[in-house]
Amino acid sequence: MTGVTAAGIEIDRTTTAQPAAVFAAFSEAESFARWFGGPDVEVPADRLDFTAEVGRTWAATMILPDGNTIDWEGRFVEVDAPHRFTFTLTDEPGPDSPQAPVSIGIMPADGGASIHLTQETPDFPHEQKAATLEGWQLFIDEVLSIAEAA
């Protein structure tokens, strides 16, 4: 299923890329800088701390096409290559900010991989969930482009 749920969003996608390549595209810093925000957003390496290890925190700054920036942070919850990658994220960095869990399952399928992504956003109104879904679809397009080129 791909769509808005009561808890947040859910996306199912398939690719010809192998699970290990998909996992690497999601979880490696250089790839993250390419896909996070989509093709029109820059995530400079000097403003990115992204080492996918359970318990570590991560931080990134997006530079939007209009020059505005968004600071992000989160924590790595599960890093089980090449099957599962779970982390939290927030665009309101700080010790008491709510962090939304994002869970990505990657399974072998038809010579490639299937991806199941969920993000919990229970307090978002429907319109914000729909925008989050649209954003993740764009992000996954970039992830698959990276993974399929590997």
C-alpha positions, 0 to 999 in steps of 0.5 A: 500500500502507498498512501496516507494512514492514520499513523502517518504515511506508507510507501511500497516500491520495487526496483531492479537494484539489489537489496544491498545497493538500495540499503547503501543508497539509503544509509550512506552519507554521500547518497543521503546528501543526494536524495534527502530533499530531492534533486533541487535541494543541496545538503553540503558535506560540511553540514552533514553528520550521518554515520548509520550506527545504532544509537548515533545521532545525525544532523544535516542542513538542507539548502533550498533553491531559494537559499533558505535552510532547514536544519534536521536531526535524528537518531539511528534506531535500527541498522540491519544491512541490507534488510532494515534501516530505521531512524528518527527525524525532526526539522525542529532540532533540540532536546525536547523536539518530537522526532518522527520514526522512519522505517525502511524495509528492503526485501529481495523481489523479482531479481531486485528489491521491494521497499516498504517505508513508513513514517509516523506522523500521527499529529499531522493534519491530512494535508501535511501527511499528503505533502510528506508522502509526496516528498518521500516519493521524490526522495525514493526516486533519487534513492532508486536512481543511486541504487540502480546506477551502483 
